[in-house]
Amino acid sequence: MNSGLIGKIEKAKRYAEERGRIHVSGLKVDFDGENDRHAVSLDDETWRCNCEFFAGWGACAHTMALEHILEGMLPRNALFAQPA
């Protein structure tokens, strides 16, 4: 294997462990929920989901799961305020 490529692979592994380097500002995913597939997106600091719960609350299990997965990489204003 090319030594340059080996160096890039090692650097990629290090970057993946240093989440503070990553800043997500936009994202689109299809989320397989228990009952249906949902379209979830993050545009700048605004979450959207096509599930019924999100329509009434502005957050849902799908967006909160993604917040957990992307912990430390999202803009502060994109985080759902959870009760203390």
Short mmCIF file of the C-alpha atoms (twelve columns), coordinates in Angstrom:
data_MODEL
# 
_entry.id   MODEL 
# 
loop_
_atom_site.group_PDB 
_atom_site.id 
_atom_site.type_symbol 
_atom_site.label_atom_id 
_atom_site.label_alt_id 
_atom_site.label_comp_id 
_atom_site.label_asym_id 
_atom_site.label_seq_id 
_atom_site.Cartn_x 
_atom_site.Cartn_y 
_atom_site.Cartn_z 
_atom_site.pdbx_PDB_model_num 
ATOM 1  C CA . MET A 1  0.000   0.000  0.000  1 
ATOM 2  C CA . ASN A 2  1.186   3.517  -0.782 1 
ATOM 3  C CA . SER A 3  2.858   5.183  2.231  1 
ATOM 4  C CA . GLY A 4  0.942   8.416  1.546  1 
ATOM 5  C CA . LEU A 5  -2.348  6.537  1.739  1 
ATOM 6  C CA . ILE A 6  -1.294  4.807  4.960  1 
ATOM 7  C CA . GLY A 7  -0.599  8.219  6.506  1 
ATOM 8  C CA . LYS A 8  -4.045  9.481  5.429  1 
ATOM 9  C CA . ILE A 9  -5.757  6.430  6.924  1 
ATOM 10 C CA . GLU A 10 -3.968  7.007  10.247 1 
ATOM 11 C CA . LYS A 11 -4.890  10.695 10.167 1 
ATOM 12 C CA . ALA A 12 -8.542  9.817  9.427  1 
ATOM 13 C CA . LYS A 13 -8.660  7.507  12.462 1 
ATOM 14 C CA . ARG A 14 -7.232  10.263 14.670 1 
ATOM 15 C CA . TYR A 15 -9.716  12.814 13.307 1 
ATOM 16 C CA . ALA A 16 -12.621 10.417 13.942 1 
ATOM 17 C CA . GLU A 17 -11.615 10.240 17.616 1 
ATOM 18 C CA . GLU A 18 -11.339 14.041 17.909 1 
ATOM 19 C CA . ARG A 19 -15.009 14.986 17.498 1 
ATOM 20 C CA . GLY A 20 -14.319 18.620 18.368 1 
ATOM 21 C CA . ARG A 21 -12.776 19.001 14.906 1 
ATOM 22 C CA . ILE A 22 -16.103 18.236 13.220 1 
ATOM 23 C CA . HIS A 23 -18.850 20.873 12.906 1 
ATOM 24 C CA . VAL A 24 -22.118 19.734 11.319 1 
ATOM 25 C CA . SER A 25 -24.225 22.524 9.824  1 
ATOM 26 C CA . GLY A 26 -26.400 20.535 7.409  1 
ATOM 27 C CA . LEU A 27 -27.545 16.944 7.235  1 
ATOM 28 C CA . LYS A 28 -30.227 14.844 5.529  1 
ATOM 29 C CA . VAL A 29 -31.009 11.298 6.582  1 
ATOM 30 C CA . ASP A 30 -33.730 8.697  6.208  1 
ATOM 31 C CA . PHE A 31 -34.469 7.281  9.642  1 
ATOM 32 C CA . ASP A 32 -36.173 3.890  9.904  1 
ATOM 33 C CA . GLY A 33 -38.537 4.307  12.850 1 
ATOM 34 C CA . GLU A 34 -40.616 1.543  14.392 1 
ATOM 35 C CA . ASN A 35 -43.627 2.303  12.167 1 
ATOM 36 C CA . ASP A 36 -42.304 4.131  9.130  1 
ATOM 37 C CA . ARG A 37 -39.296 5.708  7.459  1 
ATOM 38 C CA . HIS A 38 -38.865 9.393  8.349  1 
ATOM 39 C CA . ALA A 39 -37.049 12.170 6.522  1 
ATOM 40 C CA . VAL A 40 -34.924 14.073 9.026  1 
ATOM 41 C CA . SER A 41 -32.800 17.091 8.209  1 
ATOM 42 C CA . LEU A 42 -30.679 19.730 9.868  1 
ATOM 43 C CA . ASP A 43 -30.375 23.034 8.043  1 
ATOM 44 C CA . ASP A 44 -27.903 25.296 9.836  1 
ATOM 45 C CA . GLU A 45 -29.396 25.080 13.349 1 
ATOM 46 C CA . THR A 46 -32.942 23.929 12.538 1 
ATOM 47 C CA . TRP A 47 -34.113 20.335 12.778 1 
ATOM 48 C CA . ARG A 48 -36.980 18.992 10.671 1 
ATOM 49 C CA . CYS A 49 -38.696 15.609 10.722 1 
ATOM 50 C CA . ASN A 50 -41.804 14.456 8.904  1 
ATOM 51 C CA . CYS A 51 -43.164 12.448 11.855 1 
ATOM 52 C CA . GLU A 52 -46.363 13.536 13.601 1 
ATOM 53 C CA . PHE A 53 -44.724 14.053 17.002 1 
ATOM 54 C CA . PHE A 54 -42.196 16.521 15.592 1 
ATOM 55 C CA . ALA A 55 -45.020 18.592 14.080 1 
ATOM 56 C CA . GLY A 56 -46.409 19.289 17.557 1 
ATOM 57 C CA . TRP A 57 -43.221 19.481 19.626 1 
ATOM 58 C CA . GLY A 58 -40.386 20.601 17.356 1 
ATOM 59 C CA . ALA A 59 -38.363 17.563 18.444 1 
ATOM 60 C CA . CYS A 60 -38.851 13.808 18.330 1 
ATOM 61 C CA . ALA A 61 -37.081 10.529 19.020 1 
ATOM 62 C CA . HIS A 62 -35.487 10.689 15.565 1 
ATOM 63 C CA . THR A 63 -33.932 14.146 16.000 1 
ATOM 64 C CA . MET A 64 -32.901 13.433 19.592 1 
ATOM 65 C CA . ALA A 65 -31.222 10.161 18.532 1 
ATOM 66 C CA . LEU A 66 -29.229 12.063 15.915 1 
ATOM 67 C CA . GLU A 67 -28.289 14.703 18.496 1 
ATOM 68 C CA . HIS A 68 -26.921 11.896 20.664 1 
ATOM 69 C CA . ILE A 69 -25.004 10.311 17.777 1 
ATOM 70 C CA . LEU A 70 -23.555 13.684 16.718 1 
ATOM 71 C CA . GLU A 71 -22.792 14.848 20.266 1 
ATOM 72 C CA . GLY A 72 -20.139 17.544 20.303 1 
ATOM 73 C CA . MET A 73 -20.428 18.226 16.566 1 
ATOM 74 C CA . LEU A 74 -23.692 20.209 16.377 1 
ATOM 75 C CA . PRO A 75 -24.228 23.947 16.779 1 
ATOM 76 C CA . ARG A 76 -25.420 24.748 20.310 1 
ATOM 77 C CA . ASN A 77 -28.710 26.201 19.016 1 
ATOM 78 C CA . ALA A 78 -29.521 22.930 17.225 1 
ATOM 79 C CA . LEU A 79 -29.795 21.034 20.505 1 
ATOM 80 C CA . PHE A 80 -33.242 20.331 21.970 1 
ATOM 81 C CA . ALA A 81 -33.497 21.831 25.453 1 
ATOM 82 C CA . GLN A 82 -34.097 18.868 27.760 1 
ATOM 83 C CA . PRO A 83 -35.571 19.271 31.253 1 
ATOM 84 C CA . ALA A 84 -33.066 19.177 34.118 1 
# 
